Amino acid sequence: MRRLAAAAAVLISMLGAFTAANAPQASADSRDGCPYPYVCFYLTKAKWDSRQPTAMFKDKGYWQTLGSNSRGSYAVVNTRNDDAAMLKQADGYIGCAGPGGSHLGYGNSPYVEIKIVDTPHC
């Protein structure tokens, strides 16, 4: 009986090592045409529908002014795993696209600045 229990323990240990070695590794993925680790802007609904970003940002820690390919975008996608993207609108309102999140449409006030922050919350 002891031999059987010992053999079973060895087998279970070997299966655990095999499973851990062959488990898929965690990785970030592109989303909606936006590669990791970027926050992407889609200037028009047509660009959004065809998943073609018109601008991409990845620097974090400071406000960045949006240019002509991102200012007033129809949609924003954040492919980052742990960082949120704060989205300032012309009227001063600040929206948020959390990790893996998105923002669609901006209403009456266009996006004018972005700040990627080192936290999952804005």
Stockholm file with secondary structure:
# STOCKHOLM 1.0

chainA/1-122         MRRLAAAAAVLISMLGAFTAANAPQASADSRDGCPYPYVCFYLTKAKWDSRQPTAMFKDKGYWQTLGSNSRGSYAVVNTRNDDAAMLKQADGYIGCAGPGGSHLGYGNSPYVEIKIVDTPHC
#=GR chainA/1-122 SS CHHHHHHHHHHHHHHHHHHHHHSCCCCCCCBTTBCTTCEEEESSHHHHHTTCCSEEECCBSSCEECCTTTTTCSEEEECCSSCEEEEEETTSCEEEECTTCEEECCTTSCEEEEEEESSSCC
#=GC SS_cons         CHHHHHHHHHHHHHHHHHHHHHSCCCCCCCBTTBCTTCEEEESSHHHHHTTCCSEEECCBSSCEECCTTTTTCSEEEECCSSCEEEEEETTSCEEEECTTCEEECCTTSCEEEEEEESSSCC
//
